[in-house]
């Protein structure tokens, strides 16, 4: 019985860690989208990541 409890705790901990990972990735993506939107408003560029290298490449 004790082994079964330990096993379920390990499984729950693994799911929790995975959930935190996905949550963190999601927040980072949202953060960059927010930055991108602010950048578009300030500069008129379509996309922060596409247009900046082209602009500096000229």
C-alpha positions, 0 to 999 in steps of 0.5 A: 500500500505504501509503495502505491502511495509513493508511486502516485505521489511521484506521478502527480509530481511529474505532472505538476512539473510538466504543467509548470513547464508548459505554464512558463512557456505559455507566459513567455510566449504571451510576454513576447507577443505583448512586446511585439504588439507594443513594438508594432504600435511604436514603430509601425513595423509588421513584426519585431522578429522579421523586420528588424534584421532586414532593416539593419541589413540595408 
